[in-house]
């Protein structure tokens, strides 16, 4: 009877202690505080040697907290779910129980190996709820266990479960409160640094979910990728860039996107229904993200997304302002270059260094002038120039100020026209993705284009002045009366042009195909002709440096030394084909004709040669358009027939066919002039001619041979004979008029 009363008092004492402990558990706010209080209370009240609380996590038993040492027991943890008894979480066990299946349970095997003299377990579970775990109490010395205490401990286990569940809820709410406090501290006043906001986000996400790794990626819509944003929480080796390409579902990249159940979880950062980035959290030492973790991370995401976007916009705005200030400094530097630089290489180098991309400068014919490759350029300069040459025709015919072309599968190049005074002066090329050309960079490029235009205009003014002076002096050669002969000779020496050597004059004309020139815009057509002539002059002068190029009104003139003609018998045909090919290559709807004079051997001959070339050009255009070019030597009577009202044309015709005979007759006192006339009238009959002249046949034959030498032609050729007879008619007409 005494023993029963003693046991009842002990049970009552234990019951009071457990109830008091359970009440105190309700005042703790975190799971960690609750568990520490539990193990401390057990050890203090029961004077046990070992206390631990074991949780079931991810289908394993793991030790959450302990006091005391039990190395044999602890080494069996974690225990897989198929190696412990399910009843551990539904009922209490003690060292007095006979457990027949203990050999099939790693937990009991560990207890047996630990050799506790007394031990018991308390399941931690709520009514009709899943078990959370169990509490293990061990004694190194024998302690009598009271019958009925098991029921008390089972009820106490329910109280522990309630307290743990309450602590978890409080901890979750506390995390939200801390998050709200942080949001209040980090509110966007004056612009918080993006890095600082991200640092707070990942730290709060990592600590709030007991994770080891957390980081943020921000979406860049220009390149369609996610960019890693510093800093990260924990030690992480993250990819700096995640290309999305054609992926529209982020679950293809992040399998646990906005859902729990894995060792990692990804939460979208959304502002105004637009995803601006992601928050990625990972448990590196195992563990599964729960729904509570998901709710916490969603809570953080919903409140920090706007902060991140605002910080990013603020950062971009600051960078934009800084770039504008830099742009103003660049303007000053470029202005100095227009004064100091004579060429273009310094400007190209400066622009490349400023923007960090390769720069190319072309003239108005898309021929390279200068370039500067950036350090990050993947292509060689020759590859880029070849690509431009391939698309040259389309680029020159395009009227837009800005054009873009693909250099290969990855690289793009922008081409901007450099315009001055309404004329295209050149092209600026920049090897850069088109999406990278924002407003500030475009302002910089526009200013550089203006600087290039100033340089082009400076050079063009110098060239134009030289050409005007040259055209002015050379143009005097084509006047009938040369006034400043000495000045022309002096200027020819400056040009290294020996005008006393024999030359021929060629005159080119350019016409719209189909003879529709009168229907077009005359100013535009004239501008195109000037452009064509400049292009031909600049290209031909490189391969034919001794040719003199000039212009007289609408006549485009070349003065060619005879040494060129001596180098190849078909020289003028070659020159005509060369110019025609240039026109075709540039894609202009123009056709050209060429008239070529006789040889000019002295300064006074240039006026006559100019007229001869002009007559040959006119007859080529009107009578032989399909051939394209004619020399004066090939014209014959056409020089007169096409110019019947032109006394000067008749004079030139006579000068070629009869003047040499008249001069010879005056110098040698030999009548070759009348001999040829009678020979032609007698239709080339030797007998009739000798009888008419009263001379011997041999004398006639001698005279005829001399006539052939003086005129340098075959007088028995039907075409030449016709021209000679016409020349006598014109001579008689002119002689009669005089």
C-alpha positions as a printed Julia matrix, in Angstrom:
738×3 Matrix{Float64}:
  0.0    0.0      0.0
  2.84   2.34     0.89
  4.6    1.56    -2.39
  1.46   2.35    -4.37
  1.03   5.72    -2.68
  4.66   6.53    -3.35
  4.26   5.68    -7.03
  1.09   7.73    -7.26
  2.91  10.75    -5.82
  5.75  10.22    -8.28
  3.35   9.96   -11.18
  1.58  13.11   -10.0
  4.92  14.88    -9.76
  5.87  13.8    -13.28
  2.45  14.77   -14.57
  2.72  18.26   -13.04
  6.2   18.7    -14.48
  5.11  17.66   -17.93
  2.05  19.94   -17.84
  4.17  22.87   -16.6
  6.75  22.19   -19.3
  4.04  22.0    -21.96
  2.64  25.37   -20.86
  6.08  26.97   -21.02
  6.62  25.63   -24.52
  3.88  27.94   -25.79
  5.87  31.07   -25.07
  8.68  30.3    -27.51
  8.64  31.8    -31.03
 11.08  29.6    -32.9
 11.57  25.88   -33.38
 15.16  26.11   -32.21
 14.16  27.72   -28.88
 11.42  25.13   -28.35
 13.7   22.15   -28.92
 16.45  23.5    -26.66
 13.98  24.07   -23.85
 12.63  20.52   -24.21
 15.99  18.75   -23.9
 17.13  21.03   -21.11
 13.88  20.42   -19.15
 14.12  16.65   -19.53
 17.71  16.51   -18.38
 17.13  18.83   -15.42
 13.98  17.1    -14.14
 14.88  13.47   -14.81
 18.68  13.69   -14.32
 19.16  11.6    -17.45
 22.48  11.07   -19.24
 21.21  11.5    -22.78
 18.3   13.31   -24.43
 17.71  13.76   -28.19
 14.85  14.78   -30.41
 14.63  12.95   -33.71
 12.62  14.18   -36.69
 11.44  12.35   -39.77
 12.58  14.33   -42.82
 12.59  13.23   -46.44
 11.84   9.6    -45.47
 14.76   9.5    -43.09
 15.28   9.73   -39.34
 17.69  12.56   -38.44
 18.84  13.9    -35.06
 17.59  17.44   -34.68
 19.04  18.25   -31.23
 20.7   16.32   -28.37
 22.33  16.63   -24.93
 24.83  14.06   -23.78
 26.88  11.54   -25.72
 25.68   8.34   -27.34
 28.19   7.6    -30.11
 26.93   4.11   -30.93
 23.38   5.33   -31.27
 24.25   8.47   -33.2
 26.31   6.67   -35.81
 23.24   4.84   -37.12
 21.66   8.16   -38.2
 20.33   9.11   -40.64
 18.16   5.99   -40.89
 16.32   5.17   -44.11
 12.55   4.69   -43.82
 12.76   0.96   -44.55
 15.15   0.4    -41.6
 13.04   1.62   -38.65
  9.68   0.54   -37.16
  6.69   2.71   -38.13
  5.3    2.2    -34.62
  8.12   4.34   -33.21
  5.93   7.35   -34.03
  2.67   6.01   -32.65
  3.6    4.5    -29.24
  6.22   4.76   -26.51
  8.96   2.14   -26.02
 11.27   1.53   -23.09
 14.11  -0.7    -21.96
 11.58  -2.88   -20.1
  9.82  -3.79   -23.36
 10.67  -6.98   -25.15
 11.04  -5.98   -28.76
 11.19  -9.03   -30.93
 11.89  -7.15   -34.12
 14.65  -4.93   -32.79
 17.21  -6.68   -34.96
 15.29  -5.47   -38.0
 15.28  -1.84   -36.78
 18.52   0.16   -36.93
 17.25   2.47   -34.18
 16.86  -0.33   -31.62
 20.13  -1.88   -32.72
 21.81   1.44   -31.97
 20.18   1.62   -28.55
 21.29  -1.91   -27.76
 24.84  -1.13   -28.86
 24.85   2.0    -26.69
 24.17  -0.2    -23.63
 21.88   2.23   -21.79
 20.68   0.66   -18.52
 17.36   2.44   -18.81
 15.8    4.24   -21.76
 12.42   5.19   -23.14
 10.99   7.0    -26.2
  8.19   9.54   -26.51
  6.43   9.87   -29.91
  5.86  13.44   -31.04
  2.55  13.5    -32.89
 -0.83  15.18   -32.86
 -4.17  13.39   -32.88
 -5.06  12.16   -36.34
 -2.0   13.91   -37.7
  1.18  12.55   -39.16
  4.08  12.01   -36.8
  6.79  14.65   -36.5
  9.36  12.51   -34.72
 10.24  11.16   -31.29
 12.15  12.03   -28.11
 14.78   9.58   -26.73
 15.83   9.6    -23.03
 18.65   7.38   -21.81
 20.25   6.55   -18.43
 23.64   4.93   -17.87
 22.43   3.51   -14.52
 19.24   1.49   -13.8
 16.18   3.65   -13.15
 12.87   1.99   -12.24
 10.18   3.01   -14.73
  6.69   3.37   -13.4
  3.73   1.64   -14.92
  1.37   4.27   -16.3
  4.14   6.78   -17.07
  4.04   5.72   -20.73
  0.55   7.17   -21.06
  1.72  10.46   -19.57
  4.65  10.63   -21.96
  2.42   9.86   -24.95
  0.11  12.74   -24.0
  3.15  14.9    -23.43
  4.36  13.98   -26.9
  1.14  15.41   -28.29
  1.77  18.62   -26.35
  5.3   18.74   -27.76
  3.94  18.26   -31.27
  1.47  21.11   -30.76
  4.22  23.34   -29.4
  6.54  22.5    -32.32
  3.8   23.16   -34.84
  3.01  26.45   -33.13
  6.72  27.37   -33.07
  7.0   26.69   -36.8
  4.0   28.91   -37.48
  5.4   31.64   -35.27
  8.78  31.31   -36.97
  7.17  31.62   -40.39
  5.26  34.7    -39.32
  8.41  36.08   -37.76
 10.24  35.63   -41.04
  7.49  37.59   -42.76
  7.71  40.3    -40.13
 11.48  40.45   -40.57
 10.92  40.61   -44.29
  8.52  43.51   -43.84
 10.99  45.26   -41.57
 13.71  44.8    -44.19
 11.37  46.03   -46.91
 10.68  49.11   -44.83
 14.41  49.7    -44.36
 15.09  49.09   -48.06
 12.24  51.21   -49.42
 13.24  53.1    -52.55
 14.13  56.53   -51.21
 16.63  58.24   -53.47
 17.55  54.96   -55.11
 19.07  52.05   -53.23
 21.94  50.29   -54.9
 20.81  47.29   -56.94
 23.61  45.18   -55.47
 22.51  46.01   -51.91
 18.88  45.11   -52.6
 19.88  41.82   -54.22
 22.22  41.07   -51.31
 19.32  41.49   -48.87
 16.96  39.42   -51.01
 19.24  36.4    -51.31
 20.27  36.54   -47.66
 16.65  36.68   -46.5
 15.66  33.89   -48.9
 18.58  31.67   -47.82
 18.14  32.13   -44.09
 14.35  32.07   -44.2
 14.32  28.64   -45.86
 17.41  27.22   -44.1
 19.11  26.99   -47.5
 22.8   27.27   -48.26
 22.61  28.92   -51.7
 20.49  31.74   -53.12
 21.01  34.03   -56.11
 19.15  36.29   -58.53
 19.07  36.37   -62.34
 17.68  39.44   -64.14
 16.15  39.23   -67.59
 17.74  41.17   -70.46
 15.14  41.4    -73.22
 17.6   42.83   -75.76
 19.62  39.61   -75.9
 16.84  37.33   -74.56
 18.81  35.86   -71.7
 19.04  35.77   -67.91
 22.08  37.58   -66.49
 23.53  36.68   -63.09
 23.25  39.62   -60.7
 25.87  39.97   -57.98
 26.03  39.2    -55.09
 24.94  35.65   -54.18
 24.2   34.03   -50.83
 26.54  31.14   -50.01
 29.31  29.67   -52.09
 27.97  29.36   -55.6
 29.5   28.76   -59.0
 26.68  30.16   -61.14
 26.59  30.62   -64.88
 26.91  34.32   -65.67
 24.46  34.03   -68.53
 21.56  31.69   -69.33
 20.47  31.91   -72.97
 16.73  31.41   -73.35
 16.83  31.18   -77.16
 13.43  29.72   -78.15
 12.52  28.58   -74.63
  9.29  30.16   -73.43
  8.71  27.87   -70.46
 11.27  28.37   -67.69
 10.46  24.89   -66.35
 12.64  23.52   -69.14
 15.6   25.16   -67.38
 14.41  25.16   -63.76
 12.45  21.93   -63.03
 11.08  23.25   -59.71
  9.84  26.55   -61.05
  7.41  28.04   -58.52
  6.67  24.67   -56.91
  7.99  22.8    -53.84
  9.23  19.23   -53.51
 12.83  19.49   -54.69
 16.26  20.39   -53.36
 16.04  23.66   -55.27
 13.28  26.1    -56.08
 12.9   29.02   -58.51
 10.55  31.94   -57.93
  9.74  34.5    -60.66
 10.22  38.2    -60.0
  7.21  39.89   -61.61
  6.33  43.58   -62.08
  3.11  44.55   -63.86
  2.64  41.01   -65.18
  6.12  41.12   -66.71
  8.84  38.74   -65.52
 11.95  40.79   -64.8
 14.03  37.96   -63.35
 14.1   34.95   -61.01
 15.11  34.11   -57.44
 16.87  30.73   -57.3
 17.38  28.97   -53.94
 19.1   25.62   -53.3
 19.77  23.29   -50.38
 23.28  22.0    -51.04
 23.25  19.48   -48.16
 19.93  17.91   -49.02
 16.52  18.81   -47.72
 13.29  19.5    -49.55
 11.57  22.81   -50.07
  8.13  22.77   -48.48
  4.97  24.68   -49.23
  5.83  26.98   -46.33
  9.16  27.73   -48.02
  7.3   28.43   -51.27
  4.88  30.82   -49.54
  7.77  32.67   -47.86
  9.71  33.04   -51.1
  6.6   34.16   -52.97
  5.99  36.7    -50.22
  9.54  38.04   -50.62
  9.3   38.01   -54.4
  6.0   39.9    -54.51
  7.41  42.68   -52.33
 10.94  42.98   -53.68
 10.29  42.73   -57.45
  9.3   46.38   -57.65
 12.37  47.34   -55.6
 14.64  45.43   -57.96
 13.05  46.96   -61.07
 13.2   50.46   -59.62
 16.83  49.97   -58.6
 17.68  48.69   -62.07
 15.91  51.61   -63.73
 17.66  54.02   -61.38
 21.01  52.4    -62.16
 20.32  52.59   -65.91
 19.32  56.23   -65.54
 22.54  57.03   -63.71
 24.56  55.25   -66.39
 22.57  57.09   -69.06
 23.35  60.43   -67.42
 27.01  59.48   -67.09
 27.14  58.51   -70.76
 25.59  61.85   -71.73
 28.28  63.65   -69.77
 30.9   61.5    -71.46
 29.29  62.27   -74.81
 29.74  65.99   -74.2
 33.43  65.39   -73.48
 33.72  63.35   -76.68
 32.27  66.26   -78.64
 35.06  68.51   -77.45
 37.72  65.92   -78.28
 36.28  65.31   -81.74
 36.1   69.03   -82.39
 39.84  69.23   -81.71
 40.43  66.36   -84.13
 38.71  68.26   -86.96
 41.25  71.03   -86.44
 44.35  68.93   -85.8
 43.69  65.99   -88.15
 44.32  66.21   -91.88
 43.09  62.67   -92.55
 40.59  60.23   -91.07
 42.59  57.57   -89.2
 42.68  59.57   -85.95
 38.88  59.96   -85.95
 38.34  56.24   -86.67
 40.75  55.26   -83.89
 39.09  57.62   -81.42
 35.57  56.35   -82.2
 36.65  52.69   -81.89
 38.25  53.35   -78.5
 35.13  55.18   -77.28
 32.46  52.66   -78.34
 34.6   49.52   -78.1
 33.71  48.25   -81.59
 35.49  48.08   -84.95
 35.16  51.15   -87.18
 35.49  51.34   -90.99
 35.47  54.44   -93.19
 34.66  54.3    -96.91
 34.58  56.92   -99.64
 31.42  57.62  -101.62
 32.24  54.7   -103.93
 32.47  52.36  -100.89
 36.22  52.0   -101.21
 37.99  51.65   -97.84
 39.82  54.72   -96.55
 40.68  53.77   -92.96
 39.67  51.29   -90.28
 40.34  50.38   -86.67
 39.66  46.88   -85.3
 38.66  46.56   -81.64
 40.37  44.06   -79.37
 37.24  41.92   -79.18
 36.7   41.77   -82.96
 36.39  38.17   -84.15
 36.65  38.87   -87.89
 39.64  39.99   -89.92
 39.47  43.33   -91.72
 39.77  41.61   -95.11
 36.73  39.42   -94.36
 34.63  42.47   -93.55
 35.81  44.38   -96.64
 35.05  41.39   -98.89
 31.52  41.21   -97.46
 30.99  44.93   -98.12
 32.3   44.55  -101.67
 29.81  41.7   -102.28
 26.87  43.9   -101.26
 28.34  47.09  -102.74
 25.87  47.46  -105.59
 22.8   47.24  -103.33
 24.32  49.59  -100.77
 25.13  52.28  -103.33
 21.62  52.11  -104.79
 19.95  52.31  -101.37
 18.67  55.79  -100.55
 18.29  55.31   -96.78
 20.78  56.98   -94.47
 21.37  53.85   -92.37
 21.78  50.28   -93.6
 22.52  47.02   -91.78
 24.15  43.89   -93.13
 25.04  40.46   -91.75
 28.75  39.73   -91.87
 28.25  36.1    -90.76
 25.88  34.12   -88.55
 26.67  36.23   -85.48
 28.13  39.63   -86.46
 26.28  42.65   -87.85
 27.57  45.85   -89.4
 25.82  49.2    -89.65
 26.61  51.59   -92.51
 25.76  55.28   -92.18
 25.93  57.72   -95.09
 28.16  60.74   -94.56
 26.41  63.64   -96.29
 27.57  67.21   -96.83
 25.88  69.88   -98.92
 23.33  67.35  -100.14
 26.02  65.06  -101.58
 27.08  61.65  -100.29
 30.7   62.07   -99.24
 31.36  58.62   -97.78
 30.16  55.87   -95.46
 30.91  55.04   -91.83
 30.77  51.37   -90.85
 30.46  50.03   -87.29
 30.65  46.3    -86.48
 28.07  46.19   -83.67
 24.78  44.39   -82.9
 21.93  46.59   -84.08
 20.17  46.2    -80.72
 23.16  47.79   -78.98
 22.71  51.13   -80.75
 20.73  53.07   -78.14
 19.87  56.78   -78.07
 23.14  57.97   -76.49
 25.31  55.92   -78.85
 23.27  57.14   -81.8
 23.9   60.73   -80.7
 27.62  59.98   -80.55
 27.57  58.38   -84.0
 25.64  61.3    -85.52
 28.23  63.7    -84.16
 31.1   61.57   -85.48
 29.39  61.44   -88.87
 29.3   65.24   -88.88
 33.01  65.31   -87.98
 33.77  62.94   -90.84
 31.68  65.16   -93.14
 33.73  68.22   -92.13
 36.94  66.33   -92.96
 35.54  65.2    -96.3
 34.43  68.73   -97.14
 37.86  70.11   -96.2
 39.55  67.64   -98.52
 36.9   68.07  -101.21
 37.37  71.85  -101.19
 41.09  71.43  -101.73
 40.56  68.91  -104.53
 37.8   70.98  -106.16
 39.98  74.08  -106.16
 42.8   72.11  -107.77
 40.45  70.64  -110.36
 38.89  74.01  -111.11
 42.31  75.58  -111.62
 43.36  72.65  -113.76
 40.15  72.72  -115.82
 40.48  76.48  -116.24
 44.02  76.32  -117.59
 43.61  73.19  -119.64
 40.29  74.48  -120.98
 42.19  77.33  -122.64
 43.9   74.76  -124.86
 40.54  74.13  -126.51
 40.01  77.77  -127.5
 40.73  78.9   -131.03
 42.9   81.76  -129.8
 45.21  80.85  -126.89
 45.91  83.96  -124.82
 48.06  82.78  -121.89
 50.24  80.18  -123.52
 53.14  80.59  -121.06
 50.88  80.12  -118.04
 49.44  76.94  -119.56
 52.93  75.57  -120.15
 53.93  76.48  -116.59
 50.88  74.77  -115.1
 51.51  71.69  -117.28
 54.97  71.48  -115.69
 53.39  71.56  -112.25
 51.23  68.6   -113.29
 54.32  66.81  -114.66
 52.6   66.82  -118.03
 54.78  67.1   -121.11
 52.26  68.69  -123.44
 54.81  68.89  -126.29
 54.75  65.14  -126.73
 52.09  63.8   -129.14
 48.67  63.22  -127.54
 45.18  62.3   -128.58
 42.03  63.76  -127.07
 39.06  61.6   -126.13
 35.65  62.97  -125.15
 33.15  60.86  -123.18
 29.44  61.49  -122.96
 26.99  59.9   -120.48
 23.29  59.52  -121.28
 20.34  57.88  -119.56
 19.57  54.61  -121.3
 16.64  54.73  -123.66
 17.11  58.42  -124.51
 14.74  59.48  -121.71
 17.01  62.07  -120.24
 14.6   64.89  -121.0
 11.88  63.21  -118.95
 13.94  62.92  -115.8
 15.05  65.39  -113.21
 17.8   67.31  -115.02
 19.52  68.39  -111.81
 19.53  64.81  -110.55
 20.85  63.5   -113.87
 23.6   66.11  -113.9
 24.58  65.15  -110.36
 24.74  61.5   -111.38
 26.97  62.36  -114.37
 29.32  64.29  -112.1
 29.38  61.39  -109.64
 30.16  58.94  -112.48
 32.96  61.11  -113.86
 34.55  61.49  -110.43
 34.38  57.74  -109.94
 35.92  57.03  -113.37
 38.61  59.68  -112.9
 39.6   58.41  -109.45
 39.75  54.79  -110.59
 41.44  55.31  -113.95
 44.04  57.67  -112.53
 45.33  54.82  -110.35
 46.03  52.54  -113.31
 46.7   55.28  -115.91
 48.54  58.01  -113.93
 49.83  59.83  -117.04
 46.33  60.55  -118.41
 45.06  64.11  -117.9
 41.38  64.28  -116.87
 39.43  67.48  -117.32
 35.97  68.75  -118.12
 34.64  71.45  -120.41
 30.97  72.14  -119.85
 29.18  68.81  -120.46
 32.21  67.23  -122.15
 34.28  64.78  -120.1
 37.77  64.85  -121.57
 40.84  62.62  -121.4
 44.2   63.65  -122.86
 46.21  60.5   -123.54
 49.92  60.35  -124.45
 50.67  58.44  -127.65
 52.88  56.04  -125.68
 49.7   54.42  -124.39
 48.45  53.9   -127.91
 51.83  52.52  -128.94
 51.69  49.98  -126.08
 48.57  48.3   -127.53
 46.92  48.62  -130.93
 43.37  48.48  -129.49
 44.0   51.04  -126.77
 40.84  53.15  -127.3
 38.65  50.06  -127.51
 40.24  48.91  -124.25
 39.64  52.3   -122.58
 36.02  52.38  -123.74
 35.37  48.84  -122.4
 37.0   49.81  -119.08
 34.71  52.81  -118.6
 31.62  50.85  -119.69
 32.45  48.13  -117.19
 32.73  50.7   -114.4
 29.29  52.04  -115.25
 27.79  48.57  -115.29
 29.52  47.63  -112.04
 28.04  50.65  -110.27
 24.57  49.76  -111.51
 23.83  53.13  -113.14
 21.23  53.17  -115.91
 23.66  55.13  -118.1
 25.36  54.5   -121.43
 28.55  56.12  -122.64
 30.03  57.1   -126.0
 33.56  58.13  -126.89
 34.97  60.29  -129.66
 38.74  60.32  -130.36
 40.73  63.0   -132.18
 43.77  62.86  -134.43
 47.2   63.42  -132.93
 47.99  66.83  -131.39
 51.72  67.46  -131.66
 51.93  71.09  -130.54
 49.96  73.44  -128.36
 48.02  74.95  -131.26
 46.75  71.5   -132.3
 44.67  70.95  -129.16
 41.81  73.17  -130.34
 41.56  71.27  -133.62
 41.87  67.91  -131.83
 39.09  68.93  -129.44
 36.81  69.71  -132.38
 37.75  66.45  -134.09
 36.98  64.41  -130.94
 33.67  66.27  -130.58
 32.7   65.49  -134.19
 33.63  61.83  -133.7
 31.53  61.73  -130.51
 28.49  63.26  -132.24
 28.63  60.85  -135.16
 29.21  57.91  -132.76
 26.08  58.83  -130.8
 23.88  59.48  -133.86
 25.15  57.07  -136.5
 26.92  54.21  -134.71
 25.41  54.02  -131.17
 25.87  50.27  -130.96
 29.62  50.55  -131.45
 30.11  53.1   -128.69
 33.25  54.87  -129.87
 34.79  56.31  -133.07
 38.06  57.98  -133.99
 38.2   61.01  -136.26
 40.29  59.02  -138.75
 37.3   56.71  -139.28
 34.72  59.44  -139.97
 35.44  60.41  -143.57
 32.66  62.46  -145.14
 30.45  62.18  -142.07
 32.27  65.13  -140.56
 30.77  67.31  -143.28
 27.46  65.58  -143.89
 26.47  65.93  -140.24
 27.6   69.54  -140.19
 26.66  71.07  -143.55
 26.0   74.45  -142.01
 29.23  74.4   -140.06
 32.02  76.14  -141.99
 34.44  75.07  -139.35
 33.57  71.39  -139.89
 34.21  71.81  -143.64
 37.53  73.44  -142.89
 38.58  70.55  -140.67
 37.56  68.13  -143.4
 39.6   69.98  -145.99
 42.53  70.23  -143.62
 42.69  66.48  -143.39
 42.22  65.59  -147.08
 43.66  68.47  -149.16
 45.7   70.85  -147.04
 48.76  68.53  -146.98
 48.85  68.57  -150.82
 48.55  72.36  -150.98
 51.4   72.79  -148.49
 53.59  70.33  -150.4
 52.88  72.13  -153.63
 53.89  75.49  -152.16
 57.08  74.1   -150.69
 58.2   71.92  -153.65
 56.5   73.69  -156.55
 55.01  70.39  -157.68
 51.38  70.3   -158.79
 50.14  67.25  -156.89
 46.84  69.02  -156.06
 45.59  69.17  -159.7
 47.11  65.78  -160.52
 44.92  64.1   -157.88
 41.81  66.04  -159.02
 42.22  64.89  -162.66
 43.03  61.34  -161.53
 39.77  61.24  -159.56
 37.78  62.74  -162.44
 39.21  60.07  -164.77
 37.94  57.45  -162.27
 41.48  56.33  -161.52
 42.38  55.47  -165.15
 46.16  55.9   -165.66
 45.99  56.26  -169.46
 43.23  58.88  -169.46
 44.88  60.83  -166.67
 48.34  60.93  -168.33
 46.81  62.1   -171.57
 44.81  64.78  -169.76
 47.95  66.02  -167.99
 50.21  65.6   -171.03
 52.76  63.62  -169.02
 54.23  60.18  -169.33
 52.66  57.27  -167.46
 55.76  56.71  -165.37
 55.71  60.37  -164.29
 52.04  60.02  -163.34
 52.73  56.91  -161.31
 55.52  58.73  -159.47
 53.2   61.62  -158.65
 50.44  59.28  -157.45
 52.88  57.47  -155.16
 54.0   60.82  -153.74
 50.33  61.78  -153.16
 49.78  58.57  -151.2
 52.79  59.37  -148.98
 51.75  62.96  -148.33
 48.1   62.11  -147.5
 49.01  58.85  -145.76
 46.06  57.03  -147.3
 45.1   54.68  -150.11
 43.68  56.93  -152.81
 42.29  53.94  -154.7
 40.03  52.94  -151.81
 36.43  53.71  -152.74
 35.64  55.39  -149.4
 38.77  57.53  -149.49
 38.17  58.41  -153.15
 34.65  59.59  -152.29
 35.95  61.71  -149.41
 38.63  63.25  -151.63
 36.14  64.12  -154.36
 33.88  65.71  -151.72
 36.85  67.64  -150.39
 37.52  69.11  -153.88
 33.87  70.14  -154.13
 34.08  71.9   -150.75
 37.36  73.51  -151.75
 35.84  74.87  -154.94
 32.84  76.12  -152.97
 34.91  77.82  -150.27
 37.4   79.19  -152.82
 34.53  80.66  -154.85
 33.0   82.24  -151.74
 36.26  83.84  -150.81
